[in-house]
Amino acid sequence: MCCCRPAFVVLPLTLTGCTGWQSSLDPQGPQADTLATLFWVFTAVLTLVWLLTMAALLLSLRRDRAARAGPLSLEPQAERSMICAVSAATALTTAVVIALTVVSYAAQRALFSSREAPLTLMVKGHQWWWEVTYEDAQPSRRFTTANEIHVPVGQPVLIKLQSSDVIHSFWIPTLAGKMDVIPGRENRLVIEASKDGTFRGQCAEFCGWQHAHMAITVVAHPYGDFQRWRESQIKAAEPPDDPVRKRGMDIFLSRPCVMCHQIRGTAAGSRLHIAAGTLPNSRGNLAAWIVDPQAIKPGAHMPLMKLKAEEIEPLTRYLEGLR
């Protein structure tokens, strides 16, 4: 009885890996549903094949043990039975392979079927972060964020994938499958969230030193909330209303920050994480990232900023207030 206890402990722990905000076995969208169904079909069929193979192996070993007591040559009837068994197994194997191929092809057609998507994003992979541009027919309504995608619930979203340097791989397990991001080529992927929530993604192709710290977060909103979020991104950020944050804005505008970062809308302070999912977006983490980004994410392209001690607090409060 004691020997069975580890199994009762290990099994629940194993099953917990099938859920969560980054699990392909916890689908939250139609594309992920298709892939999860395909996975379970393959798992069930291959488990059955393994059980039948093991049963045939045990039966053959049992017959072999009985045959060793008699002559080595097979009787004609036994030989015909063996030939029929091998032929049946070959035919069954062929049928299973063809059936799985058909199921896989049907799933692929469902995943890549052309559908009209009301929202189009351009996602560009960099070492080691994601640049996200919300496209619109009106140039004034386009805007760019980083490492976080906001989408409306129940609507397909077309994602155009490009790379600025090396091969990356875009993967939101709970919403869709992987898609490579290749320099000089534009790949396309459609994602759709069935319910509101936060879903984590990851670069799934080794792309350098900080590959493990190249995450992306998808936040799905009800349609009305998404529209309000989008409008807040389009409009300019409101000027600071207190002396400390005003000083922080002056520090931001007078440093090399403006060479890479743009303050527009609310993107800077409203993200859930900083440094492409490396740290939660809190005042302490933001200050540490500004002061020494290389200590947090070695090899990142953000240079070391030489700030005075009294400049850190105003700058952090200014960025934190951009919501």
Secondary structure, DSSP 8 states (H G I E B T S, - for coil): -GGGHHHHHHHHHHHHTT-STT-TTS--SHHHHHHHHHHHHHHHHHHHHHHHHHHHHHHHHHHHHHHTTS-SS--HHHHHHHHHHHHHHHHHHHHHHHHHHHHHHHHHHHHT-----SEEEEEEEETTEEEEEE--SSGGG-EEEESEEEEETTS-EEEEEEESSS-EEEE-TTT---EEE-BT--EEEEE--SSSEEEEEEE-S--STTGGG-EEEEEEE-HHHHHHHHHHHHS------SHHHHHHHHHHHHSGGGGT----TTHHHH-SEETTTTEE--HHHHHHHHH-HHHHSTT-S-------HHHHHHHHHHHHT--
